[in-house]
Amino acid sequence: MRTKRLLTISIALILSLSTSLIFAGPKQLLRLNLQQGEAYTMAMRMENNIQQSVMGQQNEMKQVMDMTMVMKVDELTDDGNFIVSYNYSSFKMDMDAMGQSMSYDSESPDDSSPFHSVFKGITDARFQMELTPTGKIVDVEGIEEYLNTLTGGDQQVKNILPMFTDDKAFKQTMESNFSYLPEEAVSKGDKWNNVISVPALMNMNMELEYELIDVEGKQAEIKLDAVLDMNQDIDQQGMTMNMTTKGTQQGTILVNTDDGMARENTMVQDLDMLMKMTNPQTGDPMEMPMKIVSEVSYKVTKK
């Protein structure tokens, strides 16, 4: 059961978690320019290689997640913002861990899967939010219903998804998806920074640096370099653990200059995690280091 809890925590963390001036050329102002009735299908694949040490024993896990999310533009506001709704249309995960193979597929769910209780409601959950052209979240609706549907009302699962527990945390989490949008117009070779802090998500702090590599036609190529850290105590079934995480992200984002939406993204994420706890049987302190190297890619199709 302890191993399952740790795996569930690591999965939630992975989910919650996803550039020459002489020839610079004209400035490019990247902004969201969405139209009512449009829909964007976002297909993401994440391949995770996990190395974990438990009481001196080395464990290796491999995990592949395929997710498809749909964003629909429901309406435009009088002040130029966008009302958009999100939902997962499919979710699939395969994991090999400690000699066992586990999987979940929303299109053919298996009640016997250890992850069925975590993901069984994922394709039924929906939420809506108001989005500005600069990628800021003005308002969100349906978060409580979204969380209840997503988790099936399971309080233990809710506890490991703190980014959904209040509007502020959710806004901070969702705004990170649009953090590539600069505050001002940029040209080739320009760099800009963004800082994302989400206290509800294990006190996550992420510093991101973007660089405009090139603009060709209606496509802007942006380079990403980021560092992140997290530190928080977690209570799971009466066991208190301290989890610290430090890591980096490096990748490339291709952005459509007409509507400001990212069309493709490839990224490598390298995380070093350390869980500290007390052995419930002996009372001795325990440390469980974990390293997670992830290759992430997603492609967005406009309909």
C-alpha positions in Angstrom: 0.0 0.0 0.0 2.9 2.4 0.8 4.4 1.8 -2.7 1.0 2.5 -4.3 0.7 5.8 -2.3 4.1 6.9 -3.4 3.4 6.0 -7.0 0.1 7.9 -6.8 1.8 11.0 -5.3 4.6 10.9 -8.0 1.9 10.6 -10.7 0.0 13.6 -9.3 3.2 15.6 -9.2 4.1 14.6 -12.8 0.7 15.6 -13.9 0.4 18.8 -12.0 3.9 19.2 -13.7 4.3 19.5 -18.3 15.6 31.0 -27.8 21.3 37.5 -33.4 20.2 40.7 -32.7 21.8 42.2 -35.8 19.3 40.3 -37.9 16.5 40.5 -35.4 13.8 41.6 -37.8 10.4 43.0 -36.9 8.9 42.7 -33.4 6.3 40.0 -32.9 3.5 40.5 -30.4 2.3 37.1 -29.2 -1.3 37.2 -27.9 -4.2 34.9 -27.8 -6.7 35.6 -30.5 -9.5 33.1 -30.2 -12.8 33.0 -32.0 -16.1 31.7 -30.7 -16.9 28.2 -31.8 -13.3 27.2 -32.3 -12.0 24.0 -30.6 -8.4 22.9 -30.0 -7.5 19.2 -29.4 -4.3 18.8 -27.4 -2.7 15.4 -27.6 0.1 14.9 -25.1 2.5 12.0 -24.5 4.7 11.8 -21.4 7.4 9.0 -21.0 8.7 8.8 -17.5 11.8 6.8 -16.3 11.8 6.6 -12.5 14.6 5.4 -10.3 13.7 5.0 -6.6 15.7 3.8 -3.6 13.7 2.3 -0.7 15.7 1.0 2.3 18.7 0.4 0.1 16.8 -1.4 -2.6 16.9 0.1 -6.0 13.6 0.1 -8.0 13.1 1.2 -11.6 9.8 2.1 -13.1 8.8 3.1 -16.6 5.6 4.9 -17.3 3.9 6.2 -20.5 0.9 8.5 -20.4 -1.2 9.5 -23.4 -3.7 12.3 -22.8 -6.1 14.1 -25.1 -7.7 17.3 -23.9 -10.2 19.5 -25.8 -10.4 23.3 -25.3 -13.6 24.9 -26.7 -14.1 28.7 -27.1 -17.6 29.1 -25.8 -18.0 32.9 -26.1 -16.2 36.2 -26.3 -16.7 38.8 -23.6 -17.3 42.5 -24.2 -13.9 43.4 -22.9 -12.0 41.1 -25.3 -11.6 38.0 -23.1 -12.5 34.4 -23.9 -14.8 32.0 -22.1 -13.3 28.6 -22.7 -14.1 25.1 -21.5 -11.8 22.1 -20.9 -12.3 18.4 -20.7 -10.2 15.3 -21.2 -11.5 13.1 -24.1 -9.1 10.2 -23.4 -6.5 9.1 -20.9 -4.2 6.1 -21.1 -1.3 5.0 -18.8 1.0 2.0 -18.9 3.5 1.4 -16.1 6.1 -1.3 -15.4 7.2 -1.2 -11.7 8.9 -3.8 -9.5 8.1 -6.7 -11.9 4.5 -5.7 -12.3 2.7 -4.2 -15.2 -0.2 -1.8 -14.5 -2.4 0.1 -16.9 -5.4 2.3 -17.3 -7.3 3.2 -20.4 -10.4 5.5 -20.2 -11.7 4.0 -23.4 -11.8 0.5 -21.9 -11.6 1.0 -18.1 -10.7 -2.0 -15.9 -12.1 -2.0 -12.4 -9.2 -4.2 -11.2 -6.6 -1.6 -12.1 -5.0 0.0 -9.1 -5.4 3.4 -10.7 -9.1 2.9 -11.6 -10.2 4.9 -8.5 -7.8 7.8 -9.4 -8.7 8.2 -13.0 -12.2 6.7 -13.5 -13.9 10.1 -13.8 -11.3 11.9 -15.8 -13.3 12.0 -19.1 -16.5 13.1 -17.4 -14.9 16.1 -15.7 -15.3 19.6 -17.2 -14.6 23.1 -16.1 -14.9 26.6 -17.6 -12.7 29.7 -17.3 -12.3 33.3 -18.5 -9.0 33.8 -20.3 -7.3 37.1 -21.3 -5.3 37.6 -24.5 -2.1 37.6 -22.4 -3.0 34.2 -20.9 -4.2 35.3 -17.5 -7.2 33.6 -15.8 -9.9 36.1 -14.7 -12.4 33.6 -13.4 -13.1 29.9 -13.2 -16.3 27.9 -12.8 -17.1 24.3 -12.0 -13.8 23.5 -10.1 -15.5 21.8 -7.2 -17.7 19.8 -9.5 -14.7 19.0 -11.7 -12.7 17.7 -8.7 -15.6 15.6 -7.4 -16.1 14.1 -10.8 -12.4 13.6 -11.4 -11.9 11.8 -8.1 -15.3 10.1 -7.7 -15.5 11.9 -4.3 -12.5 10.1 -2.9 -11.1 12.4 -0.2 -7.7 10.7 -0.3 -7.3 11.3 -4.0 -8.5 14.9 -3.5 -5.7 15.5 -1.0 -3.0 14.8 -3.6 -4.6 17.2 -6.1 -4.3 20.4 -4.1 -4.2 22.6 -7.2 -7.9 22.0 -7.6 -8.9 22.8 -4.1 -9.4 26.6 -4.6 -9.8 29.0 -7.4 -6.5 30.8 -6.7 -4.4 27.6 -6.9 -6.2 26.5 -10.0 -5.7 29.8 -11.8 -2.0 29.7 -11.0 -1.7 26.2 -12.3 -3.6 26.9 -15.5 -1.8 30.2 -16.2 1.4 28.3 -16.4 0.2 26.8 -19.7 0.3 30.2 -21.3 3.5 31.5 -19.6 5.3 31.5 -22.9 3.4 34.7 -23.9 5.7 37.7 -23.4 4.5 41.0 -21.9 5.9 43.0 -24.8 6.6 42.5 -28.5 9.7 40.5 -29.1 12.0 39.8 -32.1 14.5 37.0 -32.9 17.1 36.6 -30.1 15.0 38.4 -27.5 14.6 36.7 -24.1 12.0 37.1 -21.4 11.4 35.5 -18.0 8.5 34.3 -16.0 8.1 33.1 -12.4 5.4 30.7 -11.4 4.6 30.2 -7.7 1.8 27.8 -6.7 1.9 27.3 -2.9 -0.9 24.8 -3.0 1.1 22.6 -5.3 3.8 21.5 -2.8 5.0 25.1 -2.6 6.1 24.9 -6.2 8.3 27.7 -7.5 9.4 27.7 -11.1 11.7 30.2 -12.9 11.4 30.1 -16.7 13.5 31.7 -19.4 12.2 31.9 -22.9 14.0 32.9 -26.1 12.5 33.7 -29.5 14.6 31.5 -31.9 12.9 32.3 -35.2 9.7 33.3 -36.9 8.9 31.6 -40.2 5.6 32.3 -41.8 2.9 32.1 -39.1 5.1 30.0 -36.7 7.2 31.3 -33.9 9.9 28.9 -32.4 10.5 29.5 -28.7 13.2 27.9 -26.5 12.5 27.1 -22.9 14.9 26.7 -20.0 13.4 26.4 -16.5 14.4 25.4 -12.9 11.9 24.4 -10.3 11.8 23.4 -6.7 9.1 22.2 -4.3 9.1 21.4 -0.5 6.1 20.3 1.5 4.9 17.9 4.2 2.4 15.4 3.1 0.0 13.4 5.3 -1.1 10.1 3.8 -3.1 7.7 6.0 -1.6 8.9 9.2 2.0 8.9 7.8 3.7 12.3 7.5 6.3 12.7 4.8 8.4 15.6 3.8 8.9 15.8 0.0 11.5 18.1 -1.6 11.9 18.3 -5.4 14.4 20.1 -7.5 14.6 19.9 -11.3 15.0 21.4 -14.7 13.0 21.7 -17.9 14.4 22.3 -21.4 12.4 22.3 -24.5 11.0 24.0 -27.7 7.6 25.5 -28.3 6.1 26.2 -31.7 3.5 28.9 -31.5 1.0 30.0 -34.2 1.3 33.8 -34.5 -2.3 34.3 -35.7 -4.0 32.9 -32.6 -1.1 32.7 -30.1 -1.8 29.1 -29.3 1.1 26.6 -29.0 0.9 24.0 -31.7 3.8 21.7 -30.7 6.0 21.3 -27.7 8.9 19.0 -26.9 10.5 19.0 -23.5 12.8 17.0 -21.3 12.2 17.3 -17.5 14.7 16.1 -15.0 13.5 15.9 -11.3 15.4 14.8 -8.2 13.0 14.1 -5.3 13.6 13.1 -1.7 11.0 11.8 0.6 11.7 11.8 4.4 9.6 9.9 6.9 9.6 7.9 10.0 9.4 4.1 9.8 6.0 3.2 11.4 7.4 -0.1 12.6 10.7 0.9 14.1 10.5 4.6 14.5 13.7 5.1 12.6 14.0 7.9 10.1 13.8 6.9 6.4 14.8 8.6 3.2 13.6 7.6 -0.2 15.4 9.4 -3.1 13.7 9.3 -6.4 14.8 10.5 -9.9 12.3 11.1 -12.6 13.4 11.9 -16.2 10.5 12.7 -18.5 10.2 13.2 -22.2 7.1 15.2 -23.0 5.6 16.1 -26.4 2.3 17.5 -27.3 0.6 18.6 -30.5 -2.4 20.9 -30.8 -4.9 20.6 -33.7 -7.4 23.4 -34.4 -10.9 22.5 -35.4 
